[in-house]
Amino acid sequence: MTGDGKVRSVRGSDVVVALVVALAILGLTVVAVGQLVLVDDGEAAHDAEAAAGVVASGVSVDLGRGLRGVSVAATYVPSVGGSNAVVGPPTAYAPGATAVGFVPEGGELPAGDGPPILSAQDLSHPEVIAAFDRARDSGAPLLTPPVELADGPRSLIVAAGYDPGAVPGPPFTSTDRRDRLAGWVVAAVDLEALTAAHAPEGAVARMEDSITADLPAARADATNEEQVVDIADRRFLVQVDLADHGGVPTTAVLVGVLGVGLAIAAALLYLVARRRQYAAEREADARAAQVRLIGDVAPLVQQSLELAEVLPSVAVQLSDHFQLRGVALSTGSSRGEQTEVFSMGVVPDASVKAVLQPPDHLAAGGTLRLALQRGGRSVALLQVVAGPDLDASDLESLRALSELITAALVNASLYASQQEALARLRELDGLKTVFLGTASHELRTPATAIAGFAGLLSSSWDRFTEEQRRDFVGRIAANARSLSNVVQDLLDFSLLDRGTLHVDLQPVDLGELVAGVVDRLAPAFMEHEVEKVLESAPLVAGDPAGLERITTNLLTNAVKFSPSGTTIRVAVRAAGPDGLLEVCDQGPGVPPDERERVFTRFYRGSGDAVLQTRGVGIGLSVVSEFVARMHGEVNVDDAPGGGARFRVRIPAATASLIEEVADATAP
């Protein structure tokens, strides 16, 4: 296939040269054959002229007899009651007639006596109607040109018959003829059969029927094989071909055949040689066009990393070069689903199986679904619908172009990933700045309070009452716990930032572990009531330190956002084969649009309750990280009595699960 998609054949000039050679040989052959057959021409012309005269004379006599016979029948029939008077074979009335009959005035075909001369369809034929009218008004028989009747083309001899009436003799005026009309006698004549009947043996005769105005009395181009016959205001041209008037001499035939064969062979040999030459040039042109196409597409896929800018141009290039009816490109998702990126033209057949390599041939209208891979991984699916047939060379070029498209898709994907990573890094950097500012404030505030109350007690111990001293010590303890939480958040942040948060899975009694954490944190719940619901639950595959951190962070989060005097409910139960930890508070809850984001680092949510509490936004992200490392799930929704309910589901302890997670989390 060339660059413009058209397959070139031999050139017109080559055909001209081949024709000139062939004509030169044929010319010599014609001269030789002409000399051999010149002697036979005079004899052949004389025989044809004689045969034409015989045919013309015989046809003229027969048609004249037919006109007279039908005219006599038309005079006799009305007086004896119609078609019953027409007896005997048709040729008795008109030589060459295939049927003769009477058609009453009004077109009512008579019953009996066999089939009528004309069918109802024939009677409605315009030429038949016109012939009947002319015969009625003229009072003379007439001959029609061939009319296509139900049983084939026939010339009709028509003569009108009139009722005798009160006045003897035939009517003289057209009005009288119309008034006295009884019907018509009609003879259907097969002119072809009539002409053949008069042709000499070995000759083929034809008659050309035309009205007088169309056939001149003496044709300027008439030959000896033609004779003109005038009958009943019609004119016929009789033509005769002699099938064998002595034949062409055998020598002339052999010379002619040899010359024609030599002319054809010479022309074909020349054209075949030129066609082979052009086939080689065509293949070279196709490869050059393919190289140009690749050269055109390569800059397109490199000029931008935005697929929306690149793919339409590439698709147009492919469609124009290969004359494709449709082009589509889709990329694969991590779940194996295909997402359409671009399409144009006819929709490809989705039932066709995707292949890694194109076939050797793709029929017109066929679909090719080519999987694009990079590094053993499918990155996209290129689908094309062929216009004309695509051969192996076309499909190999298409495969090479698919590599360029694959490179463009991979580069665009890498660029998008880098842009996304850069955006995340920028966001993380901004969150780090906020985190450090918040952490600095959270460290300074409890440290200042501890130093202040400790200084007061140290310098003025005797000035304060026992109750005041206990109050100061309680404040120091509370700020120390707050300071400890901030320090723990900083340590967790360091682990998350370095990606060194590891777990050591082992069978754990979740209820026992949670009860111990609640008892240890009891001093932090002095202003709240903690309700423990510890039901029977299976051993879970968890990291004890991680589970303690999860429970601690959820409890401290509940204390932080719950008003004083409210109840915090901690429950452990079975959830199918797994263990479930629930922590419910009676605080403001988490809005639905923030329930996914609360588990990301540094996110503290919105609302007055958040602004009035202290924290750096690390605790719940640590919970999410630990749960993920233990192959569990964590989510938040509304608590039954209002507030937030955090649910942590940890898989049950099995030897295979512990081994699998241990291998996956090994440094």
Phi, psi and omega in degrees: 000128179281176183299329180269006174082006182251133179277121182275142173248200178294156183280163178297324179295326177294319178298320179298315180298315179299319179295320179299315178299313181297318181294324178297315178294318179296324178299315177298321179295318181298318179299316181294314181294322180300320178295326183285327185260359184298326182295328184280345188295316183297315180297319180296319180295319180296316179298319181293320180298317180295317180296320179297322179295320180297315181295316182297318181295315182295317180295321181297318180294315183295318180293325176297318178296320180297320180295319180291317182297316180293323180295318179295317180298322180293329178287328187269325189300311186301330185283346182243009171098035168089219194292343180295341181276346181270101184233163179093170181293154181301324183292345176292334179265319183213115178303137181084000181283139176264343179197146175223137180196174181251131177247110182296157175296136183099349175082005179283109183287134182290149179273155177081182178060029177085186182291149181291159179296324180232142176279170178300324179293320179297320182297336180270000181293132183302322182289326177294315179300316181296320179295318178300316181296318181293319180294321179296313187282330183275331183076005181242150177291153180220160180242128181265158169293168180304130179244135181282099180265182183297326182256021173121178181288130179219146168267135184257133168259119187237131175224134182276142175247139186240147175293144181300319178069189182283333183261120180293155178095167181287156176289153185249337181248159180295327179295316179296323181294319179295323182289325186262006184298129176255332180159198183224143168263128186235134173239128178263116186250132176268097184296326181296315179293322180297317180295316181296329182294334182261355182286138177296161179297133180087002180245154177242120183248143177227151176238131176255117183262129179210155177288163187302320184292338184270347185234107182297156183297321179232104184289131180296330183258015181294143179247177181293340181276006184237141176223141180261133180236127177255121180218123173050055178062018175238157181232135180238143174251115181266126179239138182230130173245127177275117182297327181210104180249036180113337176076168176277140179303145182302321180298319179296321179297314180297319179295319180296314180298316180297319180293316179297315179300317179296321179295315180295315181298316180297317180294317182293318179300319179295315181293322178297317179298317179292324180295320177298319178298316180290330177297318177296318178295322181295319178296319178295321179295320180297316179295321178296320178295321179294320177297319178297320180298314178298320177295329178283323184284323183305312177295329181298316184285349181256350187282344180204150175264007176265114183299327181297336178271331188270310191298318179302318180294317180296317180298320178295319178300313180298314183298317181291317185290314184265002183053048181286147176272340181199147177221136178214146179224131178226151179248153182266145176267173179295340179264011177084005180274150179259132178245120182292129179260320183202146175206152175205147177079211184292140179286127179296158178282111184289346181280348179287135182287137178287143181232159177272331179236139179290156177286181178280343183205142176230115184291157179303133181083354180283159181251135173242124177247106188254118178282127179262123184238153174214121181066034180076008181239132179288126181251339182195173178227115178263125182237131179229149174244118186292142169274270169283174178300142175249127181268185184298323180295317178299316184289329176292320176297320178298321178295318178298320178292327179296330176295320177295319179295320178300315179299320179296318180295317180296316180297319179295321179295317178296319180296317179296321179295319179295320179295320179294318178296320179296319178296320178294321179296319179295318179296318180295322179296319178294321179293325178297318180299315178297317181300313182295321177296317179294316181298320179300317179295318181293329177285317185292321184296306179293325179297319179295319180295317180297315181296321182294310181292323178295322178294320178297315180294322182290321185270336186224045183301316185286342183282339184261149177285169179298322180294319180294319180297319177298321179298316180296318179297320177298321179293320179298317180297317180297316179292329177294319177297318178299318179296320179297320179297320179295317179299319179296321176299320178296320178295317178298319178301319179298318179295317180294320183294323180272351182069031183251022179279105184247159179232152177238096187284139176200161179295131184228137172276101187298320181297316180296318181295316182294321179298319179296320179295319180297318180295320181292328182266012183306320180301333181282350183253024185299330182265004181228158174258128181255124179251121180257132176233099185248102179263173179292129181218152179287160172296139182252156176271093185220167174266119185305315180296320179294320179294323176296319180294320178299311182297315180300311183296321179292322179291314179296325177295319179294318178297319185297322187257003180258135178297154178301144178087355179272170184255136174251125185252126179243126183226142173231129181207174176276142175232086188067230178277354187256174175257147184230130175248128178236135174233116182245139175235178179241035179274203184284347182081180180243122179302148182304324183283355179248002188288338175274325186282340183295343181266006176266156184295138173073000180274127183243003178078192183224174179106162183297322182298323179289317182295333183271358180248164181256150179158164183243003176079031181251329191305308183288330176293326175294320176302312182298319180296313181298317181297317179297320180295336179264013179061033180254192180222145176223140177206171180225141174213197182276136176287152181304323181261016184098155183097198183251147175233115177262130183238125179241121180250123182243130180299150177294153183285120171227150183298319182294320180293316181297320180292319181296313181291325179297320179292321183289332185257006180293140181296000000 
